[in-house]
Amino acid sequence: MTRTLNLIAFVVFACSLFIRSTDPVVPQIASGLNVEPATAALLSTAFTLPYALIQPLLGALADMFSKARLMLLCLFVVTLATVACGFAPNFALLATGRVIAGLASGGVVPIAFALVGDKIPVAERQVAMGRLLFAIMTGNLLGATCAGVVGDLLGWRGVFFVIATLGAIASAIGVLGFRGRDTPATGRVYLSTLLPNYHAIFRNPLAKICFGTVFLEALFMYGCFPYIATMLRESGELRSSIAGVVLAGFGIGGALYGATVTRVLPALGERRMMRLGGVVMGLCLAVIAARAYWPVEFFNFALLGFGFYMLHAVVQIYASELVPAARGSAMAVHSFFFFLGQAVGPIVYGVGLSTIGLTPVLLFGAVVLVAVGFTCAQWLRRHAPQTG
């Protein structure tokens, strides 16, 4: 069981390298392809919007076929699309490559969570999910940091080639590791189960809390990420590697959460974790709005990552139990709303940048995230009494 969990976590780690790989080099891409920085920032939306839209289909397929094989196939496609991004002669083709990578990535992370739900008993699932989140955050950390450093050394095209090489290595290891360990595929698609599964998911009253929460989290928190490099440049910091370091702070915070969840959860209980997570995220957005010096922003992003997962990890557990018989579909819908928020977020911040400025949007988002944490603590309850 531990070996299987480690293998799932490794594949998720590799996929996570791709997600934020363009954020630290947005100014380089804008300069190299003669587009505005706000336009280049939409590469994040080009990845996350198709990622979100494909979730219901891939989640259903995950419930019908081999989850591990679908994950690995998707990771391979992500790798090929990323190689194509490195050769893109113009912004339109680069965005197209990111769209394809986003579509394929939709079959990795959410299906990994569904696999954990299948193989780990609910009493042990919080710790298992924590380990998976640790892998995701480590991938985000290295993906953002690597992108900044490689961007300074080799240019923005080198970022795509290096990340794609790592993805190819992970695909090969995954194929060998899952051999003989995955549940055999049925080889048949039961379309008649699609609508009943999704109907059962949305009939659960907790669904609107879970899905609404992750949408708002992603919109107001992740939405500002593609603008961090531009904000730093406006403050005089021109190095892409510094933008990568700041963004990597978020991954460090998430990794710290993954490493301490076995102590934090019993000490606080789920409800306190949700409330505190919302408050921490709100305060961190306020610090971003203040345009602090980059070392301060680095520590602020680390705290933001820790606070985010205090709330998000608990919500994820509830989402995994909405309809156990359709867990792949439920986690796909969960991921759909999360990445839909990530896709909409850069657009919202972009509109704010061109109208009222980023600061009011950040402060409004801070208030929303605090309210989300308290709402979750109020409404997400199990049948058994919870501490907190």
Disulfide bonds with the S-S distance in Angstrom:
none
